[in-house]
Amino acid sequence: MPKDSYLVGLIGSGIGPSLTPALHEREADRQGLRYLYRLIDLDVLGAAPEAVGELLRAARDLGFDGLNITHPCKQLVLGHLDALAPGAEALGAVNTVVFEDDGRAVGHNTDATGFAASFARGLPDAPLERIVQLGAGGAGAAVAHATLTLGAGRVTVVDALPERAAALADALTRHFGPGRAAPAAPGDLPGLLTRADGIVHATPTGMAAHPGLPLPAALLHPGLWVAEVVYRPLETELLRTARALGCATLDGGGMAVFQAVDAFRLFTGREPDGTAMLADFHELTGAVTAPR
């Protein structure tokens, strides 16, 4: 039976500006729960990423109900868990750890489910036959799994590091079957984008600390939809450029919200109000309107 009091936290580096605590605590307030969400910032603690195992054990001993895990610990935490949910096992990355009643630490990944929920809500009619994805890092793995789970025909993964694109494409092929994923180099983009239905952007380019476009603007055209993972800022240069051309677009806010929605459900066993959490996000970021 669900409790009415929870202690959770987030382990990561440079997480002071995170909106996740506010999203969780506001939803808990709506549900009449006592809910305390703590930041466990490696930078503040002066701790190395490898300390995630020690911090995980300490949180469990101190009575935490669960933890969110972010950069740079999503893969490092794997060796300190008792079990993995199928989605986390397939991705080889964890962003949510639930401490079960029997003391086991079980890893989940709500990045992929969060992106899938955001995409289904924000671009419900987008064609999915041929997708070009920019970025093969941790976020890239999650969103590629999400788009293929949503029914994408083929995802072509483009990364500045060819070996990283190849590794992700191989992992996707093993999981989803032959022909569903392939690697490519940035130089292949002109040909790929003339035939693509849409672009998923999963690199840091466009973030406040990494401004700019992740590809030449001339490669964009109105026949493409563009989905963004970056949500700080919510309106990246890529989205501004794509909208000006008439592309359908999806900002990164929905993924940020719906990964929190799924984590809240895992921590509490209660059904969160995703629409209200989206409204919270847009109030917290000062955005004028929420995604469709």
C-alpha positions in Angstrom: 0.0 0.0 0.0 1.4 3.4 -0.9 2.8 5.5 1.9 2.2 9.2 2.5 5.8 10.3 3.2 8.8 10.0 0.9 12.4 11.0 0.8 14.1 11.0 -2.6 17.1 12.6 -4.2 19.2 13.3 -7.3 22.8 12.3 -7.7 24.8 14.1 -10.4 27.3 16.9 -11.2 26.4 20.5 -11.4 22.7 19.8 -10.6 22.0 23.0 -8.7 19.7 24.5 -11.4 17.7 21.2 -11.8 13.9 21.6 -12.0 13.3 18.0 -11.1 12.9 18.6 -7.3 10.3 21.3 -7.9 8.4 19.1 -10.4 8.3 16.2 -7.9 7.4 18.3 -4.8 4.6 20.2 -6.6 3.0 17.0 -7.7 3.3 15.5 -4.2 1.6 18.6 -2.8 -1.3 18.1 -5.1 -1.6 14.5 -3.9 -1.4 15.5 -0.2 2.0 13.7 0.3 4.9 14.7 2.5 7.7 14.6 -0.1 11.3 15.8 0.3 13.6 15.9 -2.7 17.3 16.4 -2.0 20.1 17.3 -4.4 23.3 15.3 -3.9 25.7 17.3 -6.1 29.1 15.7 -6.7 30.6 19.1 -7.3 29.4 20.5 -4.0 30.6 17.4 -2.2 33.9 17.4 -4.0 33.3 13.8 -4.9 34.3 11.8 -8.0 31.6 10.2 -10.2 32.9 6.8 -8.9 31.5 7.8 -5.5 28.0 7.0 -6.8 28.0 3.5 -5.2 29.0 4.9 -1.8 26.3 7.6 -2.1 23.7 5.0 -3.1 24.5 2.8 -0.1 24.4 5.8 2.2 21.0 7.0 0.8 19.6 3.5 1.3 20.9 3.3 4.9 19.4 6.7 5.6 15.9 5.7 4.6 15.6 7.2 1.1 12.8 5.7 -1.0 14.7 6.2 -4.3 17.1 8.3 -6.3 17.3 9.9 -9.7 20.7 9.6 -11.3 22.1 12.0 -13.9 25.4 12.9 -15.7 28.0 11.5 -15.2 26.7 8.5 -13.2 24.0 6.9 -15.3 26.3 4.0 -16.4 28.7 4.0 -13.3 25.7 3.2 -11.1 25.0 -0.1 -12.9 27.6 -2.0 -10.9 26.0 -1.0 -7.6 22.4 -2.2 -8.2 20.7 -5.5 -7.3 18.5 -5.6 -10.4 17.6 -3.8 -13.6 14.3 -3.2 -15.2 14.2 -4.4 -18.8 14.3 -0.9 -20.3 17.4 0.1 -18.3 19.1 -3.2 -19.1 18.5 -2.7 -22.8 19.9 0.9 -22.7 22.8 0.1 -20.3 22.0 3.2 -18.4 19.9 4.1 -15.3 18.4 7.4 -14.3 16.1 6.2 -11.6 16.8 3.8 -8.6 14.0 2.5 -6.4 14.8 1.0 -3.0 12.4 -1.8 -2.7 10.8 -2.9 0.6 13.2 -5.8 0.8 16.2 -3.5 0.5 17.1 -4.2 -3.1 18.2 -1.3 -5.3 16.4 -1.6 -8.7 17.5 0.5 -11.7 15.1 2.0 -14.2 15.4 4.3 -17.2 12.7 6.9 -17.6 14.6 9.0 -20.2 13.4 6.7 -23.0 9.8 6.5 -21.7 9.8 10.2 -21.1 10.8 11.1 -24.6 8.3 8.6 -26.0 5.5 10.2 -24.0 6.5 13.7 -25.0 6.8 12.8 -28.7 3.4 11.0 -28.8 1.9 14.1 -27.2 3.7 16.8 -29.2 4.1 15.3 -32.6 1.3 12.7 -32.7 0.9 12.5 -36.5 4.6 12.7 -37.4 5.7 10.2 -40.1 8.3 7.8 -38.7 9.6 5.8 -41.6 13.1 7.5 -41.9 14.6 9.3 -38.9 18.0 11.0 -38.7 19.3 11.3 -35.1 22.2 13.6 -34.2 24.1 12.3 -31.2 24.9 8.8 -30.0 25.7 9.5 -26.3 23.5 8.6 -23.3 20.6 10.8 -24.3 20.9 9.6 -27.9 20.6 5.9 -26.8 17.5 6.7 -24.8 15.7 8.7 -27.6 16.7 6.2 -30.3 15.1 3.4 -28.2 12.1 5.5 -27.8 11.5 6.3 -31.4 12.0 2.7 -32.5 9.6 1.6 -29.8 7.1 4.1 -31.1 7.3 2.4 -34.5 10.1 4.2 -36.4 11.1 2.3 -39.5 14.8 3.1 -39.4 16.9 5.4 -37.3 20.2 6.6 -38.8 22.6 7.7 -36.0 25.0 10.5 -36.8 27.8 11.4 -34.5 31.1 13.2 -34.7 32.7 10.0 -33.2 32.1 7.3 -35.8 32.8 4.5 -33.4 30.1 5.8 -31.0 27.5 6.0 -33.8 28.4 2.4 -34.9 28.2 1.1 -31.3 24.7 2.6 -30.8 23.5 1.4 -34.2 24.8 -2.1 -33.4 23.0 -2.1 -30.0 19.8 -0.9 -31.5 20.0 -3.6 -34.3 20.5 -6.3 -31.7 17.5 -5.1 -29.7 15.0 -4.2 -32.5 16.2 -6.4 -35.4 18.1 -6.0 -38.7 17.5 -2.9 -40.8 16.1 -0.7 -38.0 19.3 1.3 -37.3 22.5 2.3 -39.1 25.4 4.6 -38.4 26.5 7.6 -40.5 29.0 10.5 -40.5 28.2 14.2 -40.4 29.3 14.4 -44.0 26.4 12.1 -45.0 23.7 14.5 -43.7 22.9 16.3 -47.0 21.8 13.1 -48.7 20.2 11.7 -45.6 18.0 14.7 -44.9 16.6 15.0 -48.4 14.9 11.6 -47.8 14.2 11.8 -44.0 10.9 12.4 -42.3 12.4 14.0 -39.2 15.4 14.9 -37.1 16.0 14.0 -33.5 18.7 16.2 -31.9 20.5 14.6 -28.9 23.8 16.5 -28.6 24.7 19.4 -26.2 24.7 22.0 -29.0 22.1 24.6 -28.4 22.5 24.5 -24.6 23.4 27.8 -22.9 27.0 26.7 -22.6 27.1 25.3 -26.1 25.2 27.8 -28.3 24.8 27.3 -32.1 23.3 24.9 -34.6 24.2 21.2 -34.7 24.0 21.1 -38.5 24.1 23.6 -41.4 20.8 25.6 -41.5 20.7 25.0 -45.3 20.1 21.3 -44.7 16.7 22.0 -43.0 13.6 22.0 -45.1 9.8 22.2 -44.4 9.3 18.5 -45.1 11.2 17.7 -41.8 9.9 17.6 -38.3 12.5 18.4 -35.6 12.5 17.1 -32.1 14.9 18.5 -29.5 16.3 17.0 -26.3 17.9 20.2 -25.0 15.5 22.1 -22.7 17.8 24.9 -21.3 17.0 27.1 -23.2 13.7 25.7 -24.2 13.9 27.5 -27.5 17.2 26.5 -29.1 18.6 28.0 -32.2 17.8 24.7 -34.0 14.1 25.0 -33.1 13.9 28.7 -34.0 15.5 28.0 -37.4 13.3 25.0 -38.0 10.1 26.8 -37.1 11.0 29.8 -39.3 11.1 27.3 -42.2 7.7 25.8 -41.4 8.9 22.6 -39.8 6.8 20.9 -37.1 8.9 21.0 -33.9 9.1 19.5 -30.4 11.1 21.2 -27.6 13.0 19.3 -24.9 10.7 20.3 -22.1 8.3 17.4 -22.5 11.1 14.8 -22.1 12.3 16.6 -18.9 8.7 16.5 -17.6 7.7 13.0 -18.5 10.9 11.4 -17.2 9.9 13.0 -13.9 6.3 11.8 -14.3 7.5 8.2 -14.7 10.0 8.5 -11.9 7.4 9.9 -9.5 5.2 6.9 -10.3 8.0 4.5 -9.6 8.9 6.1 -6.3 5.3 6.4 -5.0 3.2 3.8 -6.8 0.7 6.7 -7.4 -0.4 8.0 -10.8 0.9 11.6 -11.3 -0.9 14.3 -13.3 1.4 14.7 -16.3 -0.6 17.7 -17.7 -0.3 19.5 -14.4 3.5 18.7 -14.2 3.8 20.2 -17.8 2.1 23.3 -16.6 4.5 23.4 -13.6 7.5 23.1 -15.9 6.4 26.0 -18.0 5.7 28.2 -15.0 9.1 27.4 -13.6 10.9 28.1 -16.9 8.8 31.2 -17.6 7.6 29.7 -20.9 4.5 31.4 -22.2 2.8 28.3 -23.7 3.0 24.6 -23.1 3.7 22.1 -25.9 0.7 20.7 -27.7 
